[in-house]
Amino acid sequence: MLRSWYLLCCLWALHLPGAGEGAAAEREIDAAHYRERVKAMFYHAYNNYLENAFPYDELRPLTCDGQDTWGSFSLTLIDALDTLLILGNVSEFQRVVNVLQEGVDFDIDVNASVFETNIRVVGGLLSAHLLSKKAGVEVEAGWPCSGPLLRMAEEAARKLLPEYNKAIRNYTKFDDWYLWVQMYKGTVSMPVFQSLEAYWPGLQSLIGDINNAMRTFLNYYTVWKQFGGLPEFYNIPQGYTVEKREGYPLRPELIESAMYLYRATRDPTLLELGRDAVESIEKISKVECGFATIKDLRDHRLDNRMESFFLAETVKYLYLLFDPDNFIHNDGSAFDVVPMPYGECILGAGGYVFNTEAHPIDPAALHCCRKQKEEQWEVEDLMREFYFLKKSKKSTFKRTAGHSGRESQTASADASSESSRGGMNPEKNTKRRIPLLSCPNQPFTSKLSVLGQVFLDHT
């Protein structure tokens, strides 16, 4: 009886005015505090890479040296470049742009991962190119459709084209988990959760499927709480790691989902994941020379590697989770107007698309540069037509000079043959030509002069 009365009093007290405020205060996350801690994490890792590993691809934090892993392109420096600007470090961004232009060479004979080079190197250079003006870099005429970083990205991409391929894998849902299935039968092949799949709730949020996204996210967050990180593979029925897949290389996918979902819901649970990630990574992974991969989440043994995506993705998504006013989150209220040969181009208005390595791409730039490319194609088509007609006239003149007698003899026969077929109207047989360059605001010579060539009409 006494125990029941005590429980009743406790429940009644919870409903009094002001009750629960202490618990709510403990639950509230100080975003500014964690934003600064994330920034400190970045510089601890970044500075140690510069001091101990550059120009190698990656830092080995346990031995304080470097190694090439994905192609010998100073990968971590490229991967971290746009994160520098998101953290507000304009001067270091400018310095690194110069270093990359002078020191990175893609004309080398190395074994390189097509996928990793595409998302890290090509994506990192494209993003940095599009962010250059915001970072105060002096851009050349024609930007964003031209520039040194864009040319570097194109060079790297062209090296990859012969080997590029794509793989597809199917999944099926079970109780807010997504399992591996056989592609053609649909039966479960492995009842496991792989840490790379943790991006999925964030993707669901982008199409408005918030309820399903949150339920799946909370499943994944439960695994994080269990181990202080996401193991590479997690056996769902057993509720434990899979043998030889117990590690956590500081992957970003769950934090990525938290960032997107927080933008959509403002649910404080998502900030709690960010807080737990900062606390776990600093407690388990931080060493004197950076942050080390966790080899085994069961006993927190470390591995001598710091993947470049830690700076490109994990830290970036953490920072953006705690920085709601970052320019990346722009809602269109601010933008830049860039003069182009055919008009003005609106850039930096938000809507950034992150590639697989979290390099933000402004889709407006793609639209602007597509217009310029179409203009170039029109001019090239016109030039080909011009030279073809010129060549045809020369050929016709030679034939006329050599066969004028024979042609005059056959002219009357051709005419009679034409009349016997009913006298076809030659105007109906001639297709009306549509001008390739049809902009009413510029004369023909002006449009060509935009591309550096001026032609005068002497006819």
Steps between C-alpha positions, in 0.01 A plus 500: 500500500776743597687421177184570292442831680861606436468417129175698476665804660788484256267484200295791635815707554602457139183681393553802724592833328874507436539126547742337258681827422820367649488191279427720198798719583724195520361382167570835327815497291731803487552512123758779513712303748500188286557701184827626646597153613441365151718778360774407747471135388549608141814701565651233722471257210574746219809657655646160581445392139689807377784456749542123481348365180479756217542445201391137552134409466427427865629545854602199708418643844659231719844529340471868404586453132319469166411249231358496147176303479277605211741632237766737640305826447538661847148370548433632851589856393255489209232332711528758780503809279131593497472414871749780564259752346199357684694552823574857387875470431531704181876557515587130529257420218684747276840360598398141428357594159845629402672193644278264301550688174876486539545154648235252383566309177252248360731393218661224704498121482330379820228258602203720591150411615252624240219545753708665772684730259170605348325591824801637687728660241264597216222593744734691730651703215160579346362618833807711576482653153138604551575639847814688392337839457327478838843426648649814346705323235556712190307318227569517128263634235235243422472365856316285610524332159879512498784510751815312605328273753231414246768407248670282761169327574444439129850360457450258788156399372629428151759264647216305662258475208638182342456306824178645634225255593206484732369228732144455625381332818143436614365524855171421668345643813420305817380665822669836417823323404623450144636153430711359220304292251571295193437717195284259300331301777440770760594265785719625786866420441643661815297641792757772565521876520807651336615838628511646148121460485452759774472776237153367409289689762654825378402418144148412614471840667571674168183350350292574809483144637579628849323241717667200335831685497488571875409140587787359298736768635413408859584136426844605378546740792433211739796315347718809544408521868581133542858532375591870484503480120353301212671167427554428132253210525236444769306172528139608560355175650801454730532869588879494469791559265591264217834321523785690327268797447516650849681821407389861460722710269327823615239484225254791452177338379298505824609858572405592143149368561481686830587828325233460232235384746575785739454749218160342434373446857711691757465192719758535785564125487704567190722749681548235767645268236738780402602548861555127549706484181731779615540346846559147366749597230700722734504241778577191292674618184701812582877452518796736502526520121133502398204263517551129442266246346337280765605148410260327740207669672476222757827593672577832322830388352630746240640467150779715356291685243296819467287491185466829310120482526531577871583860406293510182179351641486407868624830638312699235163340576557539873581868459199562275276318749600752768518805267148580372612837356778364278494621139445139390153519658408813301125512427533727197483827693860582398676436170771624264441642153775409256511673157525253212528555121130421453365670812515472879545177691368451856736301723526420871126510563498166682373162398852356503522136397754292690683234306584164657801656676297797635645748253230765442413581139291805406253373236448855375858499368428188299201676345703812415785307343262282301372813327853601406572151372189504283611835361840353415336201331288732286806690386690180424205372294490829312872486426476144371212603277693804376807298402286226346316751277828668405649166402184404309512824296860433394412147399196618302709763318753237389227269374330783313821609326583145388160381387311808388454366147354166611279666759352741241415206276313318773318803637212483252457127560485557876241772453277282283533212745398731784194622314395145419490424877244770551714816548595476869526836681867555592401721794318210665811285466722749684503479879479831682821549696470598864792716617713327761567829679168665558551732800318828411710709741837456324600526136667205337854644519462584869404147591805361324730761651403378848707190432797702370431487125345779295360438151377774271226452246635621162215364289 
